[in-house]
């Protein structure tokens, strides 16, 4: 006989229960920021960090080449895209990226409110277009909305898109050979000049030097064969640039 069989061990009911894993926190919206002005990019990043816990700027670019490489590398949820870049424009970035990575949503963010700029990037595949007068909270909301599938436009820009796409599918804005002589940056300068901005104010608005503003104005005067800013203002108004 080997002795009594061991008694069943009592179950310890006082041990703490293991908590079931809770729900994961929602993933932040990953934003890639494309603009040729580093100071502006820093401001947008800081503003979004301040007002939006659910939005994260994961990278930046200052040119078409950098934007395309960055979009391919990071594959963000949303690209905030300037329409004018040193080596091309937002439409070129869209052309190179949108078909390859259709899941990336593009939202144009630009100082320009010209119809031709709005229509060009929307035709290229952007989901919306807002101007740089937008507040940080409004921009964060626009990012959320385009990520969720909405189309977002600054109020006065929506009419351009309706005119171009709703009643006349595929229609283009009227061609103006004289206007086509101007570069996108010259149009930006002319538009602000026609609105009464001083050179110093134009420089601040476009993040360029006063000397660069003067150079652009001289170029516009030469190309349009006009002699002063008053004639330029009338010329711009006739072409609905103001």
RAPEFEN-V140860 format. One record per pair of residues at least 12 apart in sequence whose ideal C-beta (glycine too) atoms are under 6 Angstrom apart, sorted by the first residue. I is the first residue (numbers start at 0). J is the second residue. D is the distance in Angstrom with one decimal. If there is no record, write none. Layout:
BEGIN
[[I/J/D] [I/J/D]]
END
This chain:
BEGIN
[[27/53/5.4] [27/55/4.3] [28/53/6.0] [28/54/4.9] [28/76/5.1] [28/142/5.9] [28/146/5.4] [29/55/5.8] [29/57/4.9] [29/75/4.4] [29/76/4.8] [30/54/5.9] [30/56/5.0] [30/75/6.0] [30/77/5.0] [31/58/5.1] [31/69/5.8] [31/73/5.6] [31/75/4.0] [31/78/4.8] [32/56/5.5] [32/59/4.8] [32/79/5.0] [33/60/4.7] [33/66/4.3] [33/80/4.9] [33/81/5.9] [34/81/4.3] [35/61/4.7] [35/84/5.3] [35/85/5.5] [36/206/4.1] [39/206/5.8] [40/59/5.0] [44/56/4.6] [46/135/3.6] [47/139/5.9] [50/135/4.5] [50/136/5.0] [50/139/5.6] [51/139/3.7] [54/139/5.3] [54/142/5.7] [57/73/5.5] [57/75/5.9] [58/73/5.0] [62/84/5.5] [62/85/5.5] [62/86/5.0] [63/84/5.2] [63/86/4.7] [63/87/4.1] [63/91/5.2] [63/92/5.5] [66/92/4.7] [67/95/4.8] [67/96/5.7] [70/96/4.8] [76/146/5.3] [77/104/5.0] [77/106/5.9] [77/142/5.2] [77/146/5.4] [78/103/6.0] [78/105/4.9] [79/106/5.6] [79/108/4.7] [80/105/5.3] [80/107/5.3] [81/109/5.4] [82/107/5.6] [82/109/4.4] [82/111/5.8] [82/116/4.9] [82/120/5.6] [83/183/4.4] [89/107/5.7] [89/120/4.8] [90/119/4.8] [90/120/5.3] [90/123/4.2] [93/105/5.9] [93/123/3.8] [93/124/4.8] [94/123/5.9] [97/124/4.0] [104/126/5.1] [104/145/5.0] [104/146/5.8] [105/125/4.4] [106/127/4.9] [106/145/4.9] [107/120/4.7] [107/125/4.9] [107/128/4.2] [108/129/5.8] [110/131/4.9] [111/187/5.7] [112/130/5.3] [114/159/4.2] [114/172/5.5] [115/172/5.3] [117/156/5.2] [117/159/4.8] [118/163/4.8] [121/160/5.8] [126/145/4.3] [126/150/5.8] [127/145/5.1] [127/150/5.5] [127/151/3.5] [127/152/5.7] [128/152/5.4] [128/156/5.5] [129/141/5.5] [129/153/4.9] [130/153/4.9] [178/238/5.7] [180/222/4.7] [185/215/5.1] [185/218/6.0] [185/219/5.2] [187/205/5.8] [188/201/5.9] [188/212/5.9] [188/215/4.3] [189/219/5.4] [189/235/5.3] [190/240/4.9] [191/204/5.9] [192/228/5.8] [193/232/4.3] [193/235/3.8] [193/241/4.7] [194/241/5.9] [198/212/4.8]]
END
